[in-house]
Amino acid sequence: MRWQNGDRYDGEWEDGMRSGKGKYISKATGGVYEGEYQADLKAGFGKYSFTNGDYYEGNWKNGLRHGKGIYVWKELKENAESIEEIGRYEGDWEKGLKQGTGKFSYPNGDVFTGPYENGNRHGKGELVKIDGEVRTENYKEGKLVNFTVTKEKST
């Protein structure tokens, strides 16, 4: 199927709607979704790739990220053609937002694990730094309220 705006879909159909496996390409954004559809919406497992290199791979429901999934942020390195990962969230999603328990990995190797609510860190989590330091961090609506060093960095 090809729409007037240039978008394309190649895949399975049922009763005139996208249903089953398929690939959708948005001409306006360049985004590509490859995965499952139900009643014309992303549902089940699939991967959405953005033109800047970012991608989400995981479960979908009613066209939104929902269930377990990984979102990877990428960035084009200055003065180079290579793209490098700048962050990765692995965890729970609900209605398109990070919701539940998740793990965020930074490019330097630090890893935060903890609760997310409405897309933001919210509550007590743990940051394990690459230098061996471990912190208990407390967040409210995505903002760090306080932290306690529970293990000093390795020397």
DRENMARSE-372897 format. One record per atom (N, C-alpha, C): residue in three letters; atom name; y, x negated, z. Coordinates in steps of 0.02 Angstrom, whole numbers, plus 50000, padded with zeros to 5 digits. Last residue first. Layout:
! residues N
@residuo ALA atomo CA y Y x X z Z
...
END
This chain:
! residues 155
@residuo THR atomo N y 50088 x 48008 z 52218
@residuo THR atomo CA y 50126 x 47946 z 52210
@residuo THR atomo C y 50088 x 47893 z 52174
@residuo SER atomo N y 50103 x 48183 z 52189
@residuo SER atomo CA y 50061 x 48123 z 52193
@residuo SER atomo C y 50104 x 48061 z 52183
@residuo LYS atomo N y 50206 x 48292 z 52285
@residuo LYS atomo CA y 50185 x 48262 z 52223
@residuo LYS atomo C y 50146 x 48198 z 52236
@residuo GLU atomo N y 50139 x 48398 z 52416
@residuo GLU atomo CA y 50186 x 48348 z 52390
@residuo GLU atomo C y 50160 x 48318 z 52326
@residuo LYS atomo N y 50113 x 48568 z 52426
@residuo LYS atomo CA y 50079 x 48503 z 52417
@residuo LYS atomo C y 50130 x 48455 z 52386
@residuo THR atomo N y 50200 x 48668 z 52445
@residuo THR atomo CA y 50138 x 48671 z 52484
@residuo THR atomo C y 50097 x 48608 z 52477
@residuo VAL atomo N y 50365 x 48703 z 52456
@residuo VAL atomo CA y 50319 x 48652 z 52430
@residuo VAL atomo C y 50258 x 48652 z 52474
@residuo THR atomo N y 50425 x 48862 z 52422
@residuo THR atomo CA y 50401 x 48817 z 52474
@residuo THR atomo C y 50354 x 48767 z 52441
@residuo PHE atomo N y 50569 x 48951 z 52363
@residuo PHE atomo CA y 50504 x 48920 z 52353
@residuo PHE atomo C y 50489 x 48875 z 52412
@residuo ASN atomo N y 50660 x 49102 z 52315
@residuo ASN atomo CA y 50649 x 49042 z 52355
@residuo ASN atomo C y 50581 x 49013 z 52338
@residuo VAL atomo N y 50692 x 49175 z 52198
@residuo VAL atomo CA y 50726 x 49189 z 52261
@residuo VAL atomo C y 50721 x 49128 z 52307
@residuo LEU atomo N y 50713 x 49171 z 52028
@residuo LEU atomo CA y 50682 x 49135 z 52084
@residuo LEU atomo C y 50723 x 49146 z 52146
@residuo LYS atomo N y 50706 x 49322 z 51937
@residuo LYS atomo CA y 50748 x 49269 z 51965
@residuo LYS atomo C y 50712 x 49238 z 52025
@residuo GLY atomo N y 50627 x 49428 z 51896
@residuo GLY atomo CA y 50633 x 49370 z 51852
@residuo GLY atomo C y 50675 x 49313 z 51879
@residuo GLU atomo N y 50630 x 49518 z 52005
@residuo GLU atomo CA y 50655 x 49538 z 51940
@residuo GLU atomo C y 50671 x 49478 z 51895
@residuo LYS atomo N y 50608 x 49388 z 52112
@residuo LYS atomo CA y 50628 x 49458 z 52111
@residuo LYS atomo C y 50660 x 49472 z 52044
@residuo TYR atomo N y 50485 x 49271 z 52171
@residuo TYR atomo CA y 50531 x 49297 z 52119
@residuo TYR atomo C y 50548 x 49370 z 52132
@residuo ASN atomo N y 50438 x 49129 z 52254
@residuo ASN atomo CA y 50449 x 49201 z 52262
@residuo ASN atomo C y 50502 x 49223 z 52213
@residuo GLU atomo N y 50311 x 49005 z 52247
@residuo GLU atomo CA y 50376 x 49030 z 52226
@residuo GLU atomo C y 50379 x 49105 z 52234
@residuo THR atomo N y 50239 x 48868 z 52312
@residuo THR atomo CA y 50234 x 48940 z 52315
@residuo THR atomo C y 50304 x 48965 z 52300
@residuo ARG atomo N y 50198 x 48720 z 52221
@residuo ARG atomo CA y 50248 x 48762 z 52255
@residuo ARG atomo C y 50225 x 48835 z 52257
@residuo VAL atomo N y 50139 x 48557 z 52215
@residuo VAL atomo CA y 50121 x 48628 z 52210
@residuo VAL atomo C y 50172 x 48667 z 52251
@residuo GLU atomo N y 50139 x 48404 z 52124
@residuo GLU atomo CA y 50171 x 48448 z 52172
@residuo GLU atomo C y 50149 x 48521 z 52160
@residuo GLY atomo N y 50084 x 48336 z 52017
@residuo GLY atomo CA y 50041 x 48349 z 52075
@residuo GLY atomo C y 50072 x 48394 z 52127
@residuo ASP atomo N y 50159 x 48325 z 51904
@residuo ASP atomo CA y 50161 x 48267 z 51949
@residuo ASP atomo C y 50120 x 48278 z 52013
@residuo ILE atomo N y 50149 x 48449 z 51845
@residuo ILE atomo CA y 50110 x 48395 z 51816
@residuo ILE atomo C y 50108 x 48333 z 51862
@residuo LYS atomo N y 50141 x 48581 z 51967
@residuo LYS atomo CA y 50177 x 48535 z 51924
@residuo LYS atomo C y 50132 x 48478 z 51902
@residuo VAL atomo N y 50109 x 48743 z 51985
@residuo VAL atomo CA y 50075 x 48679 z 51991
@residuo VAL atomo C y 50108 x 48633 z 51941
@residuo LEU atomo N y 50170 x 48876 z 52070
@residuo LEU atomo CA y 50187 x 48829 z 52017
@residuo LEU atomo C y 50151 x 48764 z 52032
@residuo GLU atomo N y 50122 x 49041 z 52107
@residuo GLU atomo CA y 50113 x 48970 z 52121
@residuo GLU atomo C y 50131 x 48929 z 52059
@residuo GLY atomo N y 50207 x 49186 z 52175
@residuo GLY atomo CA y 50163 x 49151 z 52129
@residuo GLY atomo C y 50159 x 49078 z 52147
@residuo LYS atomo N y 50259 x 49341 z 52235
@residuo LYS atomo CA y 50240 x 49272 z 52251
@residuo LYS atomo C y 50190 x 49245 z 52201
@residuo GLY atomo N y 50375 x 49438 z 52132
@residuo GLY atomo CA y 50329 x 49428 z 52188
@residuo GLY atomo C y 50312 x 49355 z 52196
@residuo HIS atomo N y 50387 x 49435 z 51965
@residuo HIS atomo CA y 50408 x 49475 z 52021
@residuo HIS atomo C y 50356 x 49470 z 52077
@residuo ARG atomo N y 50440 x 49392 z 51804
@residuo ARG atomo CA y 50405 x 49370 z 51865
@residuo ARG atomo C y 50432 x 49410 z 51923
@residuo ASN atomo N y 50451 x 49531 z 51687
@residuo ASN atomo CA y 50479 x 49476 z 51726
@residuo ASN atomo C y 50433 x 49455 z 51783
@residuo GLY atomo N y 50398 x 49644 z 51627
@residuo GLY atomo CA y 50413 x 49586 z 51585
@residuo GLY atomo C y 50439 x 49525 z 51622
@residuo ASN atomo N y 50372 x 49732 z 51734
@residuo ASN atomo CA y 50422 x 49750 z 51683
@residuo ASN atomo C y 50444 x 49689 z 51642
@residuo GLU atomo N y 50310 x 49599 z 51826
@residuo GLU atomo CA y 50325 x 49670 z 51827
@residuo GLU atomo C y 50381 x 49683 z 51777
@residuo TYR atomo N y 50184 x 49483 z 51869
@residuo TYR atomo CA y 50238 x 49502 z 51824
@residuo TYR atomo C y 50247 x 49578 z 51829
@residuo PRO atomo N y 50121 x 49359 z 51984
@residuo PRO atomo CA y 50130 x 49428 z 51962
@residuo PRO atomo C y 50191 x 49438 z 51917
@residuo GLY atomo N y 50056 x 49197 z 51927
@residuo GLY atomo CA y 50079 x 49246 z 51975
@residuo GLY atomo C y 50089 x 49315 z 51944
@residuo THR atomo N y 50073 x 49028 z 51894
@residuo THR atomo CA y 50026 x 49084 z 51894
@residuo THR atomo C y 50051 x 49133 z 51946
@residuo PHE atomo N y 50139 x 48900 z 51795
@residuo PHE atomo CA y 50153 x 48952 z 51845
@residuo PHE atomo C y 50102 x 49007 z 51838
@residuo VAL atomo N y 50121 x 48729 z 51764
@residuo VAL atomo CA y 50092 x 48795 z 51754
@residuo VAL atomo C y 50110 x 48841 z 51812
@residuo ASP atomo N y 50175 x 48586 z 51669
@residuo ASP atomo CA y 50180 x 48628 z 51728
@residuo ASP atomo C y 50152 x 48697 z 51713
@residuo GLY atomo N y 50175 x 48526 z 51543
@residuo GLY atomo CA y 50112 x 48529 z 51579
@residuo GLY atomo C y 50115 x 48569 z 51644
@residuo ASN atomo N y 50287 x 48533 z 51466
@residuo ASN atomo CA y 50277 x 48471 z 51503
@residuo ASN atomo C y 50213 x 48470 z 51543
@residuo PRO atomo N y 50288 x 48663 z 51414
@residuo PRO atomo CA y 50268 x 48608 z 51370
@residuo PRO atomo C y 50257 x 48542 z 51407
@residuo TYR atomo N y 50210 x 48777 z 51533
@residuo TYR atomo CA y 50269 x 48743 z 51505
@residuo TYR atomo C y 50246 x 48685 z 51461
@residuo SER atomo N y 50124 x 48926 z 51544
@residuo SER atomo CA y 50117 x 48854 z 51537
@residuo SER atomo C y 50179 x 48826 z 51502
@residuo PHE atomo N y 50096 x 49058 z 51649
@residuo PHE atomo CA y 50144 x 49031 z 51602
@residuo PHE atomo C y 50138 x 48955 z 51602
@residuo LYS atomo N y 49988 x 49189 z 51676
@residuo LYS atomo CA y 49995 x 49117 z 51683
@residuo LYS atomo C y 50043 x 49093 z 51629
@residuo GLY atomo N y 49984 x 49345 z 51769
@residuo GLY atomo CA y 49990 x 49303 z 51709
@residuo GLY atomo C y 49998 x 49230 z 51727
@residuo THR atomo N y 49950 x 49511 z 51817
@residuo THR atomo CA y 49943 x 49440 z 51831
@residuo THR atomo C y 49947 x 49400 z 51766
@residuo GLY atomo N y 50071 x 49634 z 51774
@residuo GLY atomo CA y 50009 x 49615 z 51808
@residuo GLY atomo C y 50008 x 49541 z 51820
@residuo GLN atomo N y 50147 x 49627 z 51620
@residuo GLN atomo CA y 50138 x 49671 z 51679
@residuo GLN atomo C y 50071 x 49654 z 51710
@residuo LYS atomo N y 50254 x 49605 z 51489
@residuo LYS atomo CA y 50211 x 49568 z 51535
@residuo LYS atomo C y 50208 x 49610 z 51599
@residuo LEU atomo N y 50257 x 49749 z 51378
@residuo LEU atomo CA y 50289 x 49703 z 51425
@residuo LEU atomo C y 50236 x 49665 z 51466
@residuo GLY atomo N y 50193 x 49844 z 51299
@residuo GLY atomo CA y 50234 x 49794 z 51266
@residuo GLY atomo C y 50266 x 49742 z 51312
@residuo LYS atomo N y 50116 x 49920 z 51390
@residuo LYS atomo CA y 50168 x 49952 z 51349
@residuo LYS atomo C y 50218 x 49902 z 51321
@residuo GLU atomo N y 50071 x 49778 z 51473
@residuo GLU atomo CA y 50070 x 49850 z 51477
@residuo GLU atomo C y 50129 x 49878 z 51438
@residuo TRP atomo N y 49967 x 49635 z 51492
@residuo TRP atomo CA y 50023 x 49668 z 51459
@residuo TRP atomo C y 50015 x 49743 z 51469
@residuo ASP atomo N y 49910 x 49486 z 51574
@residuo ASP atomo CA y 49910 x 49558 z 51565
@residuo ASP atomo C y 49974 x 49584 z 51534
@residuo GLY atomo N y 49898 x 49326 z 51494
@residuo GLY atomo CA y 49887 x 49373 z 51548
@residuo GLY atomo C y 49889 x 49444 z 51526
@residuo GLU atomo N y 49987 x 49185 z 51460
@residuo GLU atomo CA y 49921 x 49214 z 51453
@residuo GLU atomo C y 49911 x 49262 z 51510
@residuo TYR atomo N y 50120 x 49114 z 51376
@residuo TYR atomo CA y 50101 x 49162 z 51428
@residuo TYR atomo C y 50033 x 49190 z 51412
@residuo ARG atomo N y 50192 x 48961 z 51344
@residuo ARG atomo CA y 50135 x 49004 z 51329
@residuo ARG atomo C y 50123 x 49049 z 51389
@residuo GLY atomo N y 50312 x 48855 z 51261
@residuo GLY atomo CA y 50289 x 48896 z 51316
@residuo GLY atomo C y 50234 x 48942 z 51294
@residuo ILE atomo N y 50336 x 48778 z 51154
@residuo ILE atomo CA y 50382 x 48770 z 51210
@residuo ILE atomo C y 50362 x 48814 z 51269
@residuo GLU atomo N y 50254 x 48684 z 51028
@residuo GLU atomo CA y 50250 x 48739 z 51076
@residuo GLU atomo C y 50298 x 48726 z 51134
@residuo GLU atomo N y 50343 x 48632 z 50882
@residuo GLU atomo CA y 50305 x 48618 z 50942
@residuo GLU atomo C y 50307 x 48679 z 50988
@residuo ILE atomo N y 50341 x 48589 z 50711
@residuo ILE atomo CA y 50354 x 48642 z 50760
@residuo ILE atomo C y 50312 x 48626 z 50822
@residuo SER atomo N y 50417 x 48465 z 50605
@residuo SER atomo CA y 50362 x 48491 z 50646
@residuo SER atomo C y 50386 x 48544 z 50695
@residuo GLU atomo N y 50515 x 48404 z 50535
@residuo GLU atomo CA y 50489 x 48466 z 50506
@residuo GLU atomo C y 50436 x 48498 z 50550
@residuo ALA atomo N y 50659 x 48345 z 50622
@residuo ALA atomo CA y 50589 x 48339 z 50601
@residuo ALA atomo C y 50568 x 48406 z 50572
@residuo ASN atomo N y 50781 x 48359 z 50684
@residuo ASN atomo CA y 50772 x 48301 z 50640
@residuo ASN atomo C y 50699 x 48291 z 50619
@residuo GLU atomo N y 50709 x 48452 z 50819
@residuo GLU atomo CA y 50768 x 48427 z 50783
@residuo GLU atomo C y 50750 x 48366 z 50742
@residuo LYS atomo N y 50568 x 48557 z 50799
@residuo LYS atomo CA y 50597 x 48497 z 50827
@residuo LYS atomo C y 50657 x 48474 z 50785
@residuo LEU atomo N y 50563 x 48728 z 50820
@residuo LEU atomo CA y 50566 x 48675 z 50770
@residuo LEU atomo C y 50601 x 48615 z 50802
@residuo GLU atomo N y 50457 x 48805 z 50938
@residuo GLU atomo CA y 50525 x 48782 z 50921
@residuo GLU atomo C y 50520 x 48726 z 50869
@residuo LYS atomo N y 50371 x 48949 z 51006
@residuo LYS atomo CA y 50373 x 48885 z 50970
@residuo LYS atomo C y 50446 x 48868 z 50954
@residuo TRP atomo N y 50275 x 49036 z 51123
@residuo TRP atomo CA y 50342 x 49022 z 51097
@residuo TRP atomo C y 50341 x 48954 z 51065
@residuo VAL atomo N y 50141 x 49146 z 51125
@residuo VAL atomo CA y 50160 x 49076 z 51120
@residuo VAL atomo C y 50229 x 49071 z 51088
@residuo TYR atomo N y 50048 x 49254 z 51222
@residuo TYR atomo CA y 50109 x 49249 z 51182
@residuo TYR atomo C y 50130 x 49176 z 51184
@residuo ILE atomo N y 49893 x 49333 z 51235
@residuo ILE atomo CA y 49928 x 49268 z 51239
@residuo ILE atomo C y 49990 x 49273 z 51194
@residuo GLY atomo N y 49818 x 49467 z 51332
@residuo GLY atomo CA y 49844 x 49435 z 51273
@residuo GLY atomo C y 49880 x 49370 z 51288
@residuo LYS atomo N y 49746 x 49621 z 51385
@residuo LYS atomo CA y 49748 x 49547 z 51390
@residuo LYS atomo C y 49775 x 49518 z 51325
@residuo GLY atomo N y 49854 x 49762 z 51375
@residuo GLY atomo CA y 49789 x 49733 z 51394
@residuo GLY atomo C y 49797 x 49658 z 51401
@residuo HIS atomo N y 49962 x 49775 z 51241
@residuo HIS atomo CA y 49935 x 49811 z 51299
@residuo HIS atomo C y 49865 x 49786 z 51314
@residuo ARG atomo N y 50095 x 49784 z 51132
@residuo ARG atomo CA y 50050 x 49737 z 51167
@residuo ARG atomo C y 50027 x 49772 z 51231
@residuo LEU atomo N y 50091 x 49938 z 51034
@residuo LEU atomo CA y 50123 x 49891 z 51081
@residuo LEU atomo C y 50071 x 49844 z 51110
@residuo GLY atomo N y 50029 x 50037 z 50959
@residuo GLY atomo CA y 50077 x 49994 z 50925
@residuo GLY atomo C y 50110 x 49942 z 50969
@residuo ASN atomo N y 49935 x 50094 z 51048
@residuo ASN atomo CA y 49992 x 50134 z 51024
@residuo ASN atomo C y 50047 x 50091 z 50994
@residuo LYS atomo N y 49892 x 49935 z 51101
@residuo LYS atomo CA y 49880 x 50006 z 51111
@residuo LYS atomo C y 49943 x 50043 z 51090
@residuo TRP atomo N y 49809 x 49777 z 51088
@residuo TRP atomo CA y 49863 x 49822 z 51071
@residuo TRP atomo C y 49842 x 49893 z 51087
@residuo ASN atomo N y 49765 x 49609 z 51140
@residuo ASN atomo CA y 49752 x 49681 z 51134
@residuo ASN atomo C y 49816 x 49720 z 51124
@residuo GLY atomo N y 49806 x 49462 z 51047
@residuo GLY atomo CA y 49773 x 49497 z 51101
@residuo GLY atomo C y 49765 x 49571 z 51086
@residuo GLU atomo N y 49933 x 49354 z 51017
@residuo GLU atomo CA y 49864 x 49369 z 50998
@residuo GLU atomo C y 49830 x 49401 z 51058
@residuo TYR atomo N y 50089 x 49322 z 50950
@residuo TYR atomo CA y 50052 x 49357 z 51003
@residuo TYR atomo C y 49983 x 49371 z 50977
@residuo TYR atomo N y 50193 x 49180 z 50910
@residuo TYR atomo CA y 50141 x 49230 z 50895
@residuo TYR atomo C y 50115 x 49261 z 50959
@residuo ASP atomo N y 50319 x 49082 z 50828
@residuo ASP atomo CA y 50295 x 49119 z 50886
@residuo ASP atomo C y 50238 x 49165 z 50864
@residuo GLY atomo N y 50366 x 49040 z 50704
@residuo GLY atomo CA y 50307 x 49007 z 50732
@residuo GLY atomo C y 50279 x 49041 z 50794
@residuo ASN atomo N y 50466 x 49113 z 50648
@residuo ASN atomo CA y 50486 x 49052 z 50683
@residuo ASN atomo C y 50427 x 49014 z 50714
@residuo THR atomo N y 50404 x 49227 z 50598
@residuo THR atomo CA y 50422 x 49174 z 50550
@residuo THR atomo C y 50442 x 49109 z 50585
@residuo PHE atomo N y 50262 x 49278 z 50699
@residuo PHE atomo CA y 50333 x 49281 z 50681
@residuo PHE atomo C y 50350 x 49222 z 50636
@residuo SER atomo N y 50111 x 49366 z 50697
@residuo SER atomo CA y 50144 x 49300 z 50689
@residuo SER atomo C y 50215 x 49310 z 50665
@residuo TYR atomo N y 49999 x 49451 z 50792
@residuo TYR atomo CA y 50063 x 49459 z 50758
@residuo TYR atomo C y 50096 x 49391 z 50757
@residuo LYS atomo N y 49831 x 49497 z 50793
@residuo LYS atomo CA y 49878 x 49442 z 50801
@residuo LYS atomo C y 49940 x 49456 z 50759
@residuo GLY atomo N y 49721 x 49607 z 50887
@residuo GLY atomo CA y 49756 x 49583 z 50829
@residuo GLY atomo C y 49804 x 49527 z 50846
@residuo PHE atomo N y 49616 x 49741 z 50942
@residuo PHE atomo CA y 49633 x 49669 z 50943
@residuo PHE atomo C y 49669 x 49650 z 50880
@residuo GLY atomo N y 49684 x 49901 z 50976
@residuo GLY atomo CA y 49626 x 49856 z 50978
@residuo GLY atomo C y 49650 x 49785 z 50979
@residuo ALA atomo N y 49814 x 49944 z 50864
@residuo ALA atomo CA y 49771 x 49963 z 50920
@residuo ALA atomo C y 49708 x 49921 z 50918
@residuo LYS atomo N y 49958 x 49989 z 50780
@residuo LYS atomo CA y 49918 x 49932 z 50803
@residuo LYS atomo C y 49879 x 49955 z 50864
@residuo LEU atomo N y 49943 x 50149 z 50697
@residuo LEU atomo CA y 49975 x 50104 z 50745
@residuo LEU atomo C y 49929 x 50046 z 50761
@residuo ASP atomo N y 49874 x 50243 z 50620
@residuo ASP atomo CA y 49933 x 50212 z 50591
@residuo ASP atomo C y 49971 x 50164 z 50637
@residuo ALA atomo N y 49759 x 50271 z 50699
@residuo ALA atomo CA y 49810 x 50323 z 50687
@residuo ALA atomo C y 49877 x 50293 z 50665
@residuo GLN atomo N y 49739 x 50104 z 50731
@residuo GLN atomo CA y 49712 x 50170 z 50746
@residuo GLN atomo C y 49769 x 50220 z 50738
@residuo TYR atomo N y 49696 x 49939 z 50678
@residuo TYR atomo CA y 49741 x 49996 z 50680
@residuo TYR atomo C y 49702 x 50058 z 50700
@residuo GLU atomo N y 49677 x 49763 z 50705
@residuo GLU atomo CA y 49652 x 49831 z 50704
@residuo GLU atomo C y 49708 x 49882 z 50710
@residuo GLY atomo N y 49747 x 49630 z 50607
@residuo GLY atomo CA y 49707 x 49657 z 50661
@residuo GLY atomo C y 49688 x 49729 z 50650
@residuo GLU atomo N y 49888 x 49542 z 50583
@residuo GLU atomo CA y 49820 x 49548 z 50559
@residuo GLU atomo C y 49778 x 49572 z 50617
@residuo TYR atomo N y 50055 x 49546 z 50536
@residuo TYR atomo CA y 50006 x 49570 z 50585
@residuo TYR atomo C y 49938 x 49574 z 50551
@residuo VAL atomo N y 50194 x 49446 z 50512
@residuo VAL atomo CA y 50129 x 49465 z 50486
@residuo VAL atomo C y 50085 x 49486 z 50544
@residuo GLY atomo N y 50369 x 49440 z 50468
@residuo GLY atomo CA y 50315 x 49445 z 50517
@residuo GLY atomo C y 50251 x 49469 z 50484
@residuo GLY atomo N y 50476 x 49447 z 50387
@residuo GLY atomo CA y 50427 x 49396 z 50371
@residuo GLY atomo C y 50368 x 49396 z 50418
@residuo THR atomo N y 50572 x 49544 z 50399
@residuo THR atomo CA y 50568 x 49494 z 50452
@residuo THR atomo C y 50521 x 49436 z 50434
@residuo ALA atomo N y 50564 x 49616 z 50275
@residuo ALA atomo CA y 50629 x 49604 z 50308
@residuo ALA atomo C y 50625 x 49546 z 50358
@residuo LYS atomo N y 50427 x 49629 z 50247
@residuo LYS atomo CA y 50470 x 49590 z 50202
@residuo LYS atomo C y 50535 x 49570 z 50237
@residuo SER atomo N y 50289 x 49617 z 50345
@residuo SER atomo CA y 50357 x 49645 z 50344
@residuo SER atomo C y 50401 x 49601 z 50300
@residuo ILE atomo N y 50123 x 49651 z 50313
@residuo ILE atomo CA y 50175 x 49600 z 50305
@residuo ILE atomo C y 50242 x 49635 z 50300
@residuo TYR atomo N y 49966 x 49678 z 50384
@residuo TYR atomo CA y 50032 x 49707 z 50369
@residuo TYR atomo C y 50083 x 49651 z 50365
@residuo LYS atomo N y 49797 x 49704 z 50363
@residuo LYS atomo CA y 49849 x 49653 z 50367
@residuo LYS atomo C y 49915 x 49685 z 50343
@residuo GLY atomo N y 49658 x 49778 z 50457
@residuo GLY atomo CA y 49706 x 49771 z 50403
@residuo GLY atomo C y 49756 x 49716 z 50415
@residuo LYS atomo N y 49525 x 49884 z 50513
@residuo LYS atomo CA y 49555 x 49818 z 50505
@residuo LYS atomo C y 49603 x 49816 z 50447
@residuo GLY atomo N y 49567 x 50051 z 50566
@residuo GLY atomo CA y 49519 x 49997 z 50556
@residuo GLY atomo C y 49555 x 49931 z 50548
@residuo SER atomo N y 49692 x 50133 z 50479
@residuo SER atomo CA y 49641 x 50141 z 50530
@residuo SER atomo C y 49585 x 50090 z 50516
@residuo ARG atomo N y 49835 x 50207 z 50419
@residuo ARG atomo CA y 49802 x 50143 z 50431
@residuo ARG atomo C y 49754 x 50153 z 50489
@residuo MET atomo N y 49806 x 50369 z 50346
@residuo MET atomo CA y 49838 x 50325 z 50395
@residuo MET atomo C y 49799 x 50260 z 50401
@residuo GLY atomo N y 49736 x 50457 z 50266
@residuo GLY atomo CA y 49803 x 50437 z 50245
@residuo GLY atomo C y 49840 x 50392 z 50293
@residuo ASP atomo N y 49610 x 50465 z 50331
@residuo ASP atomo CA y 49654 x 50524 z 50328
@residuo ASP atomo C y 49727 x 50505 z 50312
@residuo GLU atomo N y 49609 x 50295 z 50348
@residuo GLU atomo CA y 49573 x 50356 z 50365
@residuo GLU atomo C y 49623 x 50413 z 50368
@residuo TRP atomo N y 49589 x 50128 z 50282
@residuo TRP atomo CA y 49627 x 50190 z 50291
@residuo TRP atomo C y 49580 x 50246 z 50314
@residuo GLU atomo N y 49601 x 49948 z 50289
@residuo GLU atomo CA y 49564 x 50011 z 50292
@residuo GLU atomo C y 49610 x 50070 z 50309
@residuo GLY atomo N y 49714 x 49849 z 50189
@residuo GLY atomo CA y 49663 x 49860 z 50239
@residuo GLY atomo C y 49631 x 49929 z 50235
@residuo ASP atomo N y 49868 x 49790 z 50174
@residuo ASP atomo CA y 49805 x 49786 z 50140
@residuo ASP atomo C y 49751 x 49795 z 50193
@residuo TYR atomo N y 50036 x 49828 z 50155
@residuo TYR atomo CA y 49977 x 49835 z 50198
@residuo TYR atomo C y 49916 x 49832 z 50154
@residuo ARG atomo N y 50206 x 49771 z 50149
@residuo ARG atomo CA y 50140 x 49780 z 50118
@residuo ARG atomo C y 50087 x 49788 z 50172
@residuo ASP atomo N y 50381 x 49802 z 50115
@residuo ASP atomo CA y 50326 x 49792 z 50161
@residuo ASP atomo C y 50260 x 49806 z 50126
@residuo GLY atomo N y 50480 x 49841 z 50026
@residuo GLY atomo CA y 50445 x 49778 z 50013
@residuo GLY atomo C y 50388 x 49763 z 50061
@residuo ASN atomo N y 50535 x 49964 z 50037
@residuo ASN atomo CA y 50572 x 49909 z 50068
@residuo ASN atomo C y 50538 x 49841 z 50059
@residuo GLN atomo N y 50438 x 50046 z 49979
@residuo GLN atomo CA y 50499 x 50031 z 49940
@residuo GLN atomo C y 50538 x 49973 z 49970
@residuo TRP atomo N y 50273 x 49977 z 50014
@residuo TRP atomo CA y 50329 x 50022 z 50027
@residuo TRP atomo C y 50390 x 50001 z 49986
@residuo ARG atomo N y 50110 x 49974 z 49960
@residuo ARG atomo CA y 50173 x 49937 z 49957
@residuo ARG atomo C y 50228 x 49989 z 49966
@residuo MET atomo N y 49941 x 49957 z 50000
@residuo MET atomo CA y 50000 x 50000 z 50000
@residuo MET atomo C y 50061 x 49955 z 50000
END
